[in-house]
Amino acid sequence: MSVTLKDIAKAAGVHQTVVSVVLNNKKYTRVSPERREYIRRIAEEMGYRPNLQAVSLRRRKKATVGVFLPLWRDVLLLEQIKGLADGSNRYDIPLTYYFGMTADSYCRFIDSMTSFHHTGIISYVPFWDREYEKILSKLEEYMDSGGKIISLNTLRWPMKKTITLDIDDEEGGRIAADHLLEKNPASYAVFTSATLTHDLREAAFCGRIRGKKSEADLSVFHVAENELRCEFILSEIDRMLDQVKRPAGIMTVCTEFTGLILTSCEKRGWKYGVDFELVGYDFAPRYGDYIQVPRVVQPFREMGSLAMDKLYHLLLGDEVQSEILKPILQEGGEEV
């Protein structure tokens, strides 16, 4: 059951009106700074959360948060939407979703937020678009009018004034390397494609292996973005398996490559845990009836939920910090 102003007033030994004045940041000189801090502390200890819907109705504004996401068709985006839904339910704030990843679609999104008087934005930002400065100008215009913004997965791109939530891609490479180092294979290999996130994971993986075993047999196999065809990927996987020494410790920085590597190893008669070890990324498929490879899991659901937490506190006028979330290594068959 939610905590009310009446509950806090009773606990603090003051009138309900005084609690309302303090928690809604109203100016009232008869309430001393010490008493204000005392009431706020009691409210926090009791788990009080202002109802932003009620506050917005009193201000005659529609209390809705706009969410701008990429047009991905994968499980990670679903996980993020689940986390956003968790926060939406927690704070009783409805969400309106928009999808795209171009400067034009993003600017239309910002314009719609202004016209419908939404309270805030949680969004990816197409920072790679040639019209990035136009996007930043729109963001600043929105913030100058009082809008609050949480930016997601910015890859540490310089975002002016916004609070950002990112995932530490280098940490993913490091924890994969640490897992394979414990297995002490005869050689190490990383299978990757040429994107910024994959490059970060690959570099951290190789750096960790070299740092722990400077003389290790370590190979990197790249697939260019214009060569992401199944037949070409399989030929590159075969090339990798031809070159590595067994038992091989392999990491793939891309979710889709995991099943292809396992299939290629099976065709060669290689046994998992004997001829090779493999660390996948995010959602490794079941392999037969007995193997699920360990994988680096990115906390997308946590990111969505945390974005709602941070936006909620921004809307209350609290100080909020940007944050970088760390992936974990998950072994066994549990679903994320």
Helices and strands as residue ranges (DSSP letters): H 5-12, H 16-23, H 33-45, H 52-58, E 65-69, H 75-91, E 95-99, H 103-115, E 120-124, H 132-144, E 148-152, E 163-167, H 169-183, E 187-193, H 196-212, E 218-223, G 225-227, H 230-243, E 248-252, H 257-267, E 276-281, E 295-297, H 300-315, E 323-325, E 328-330
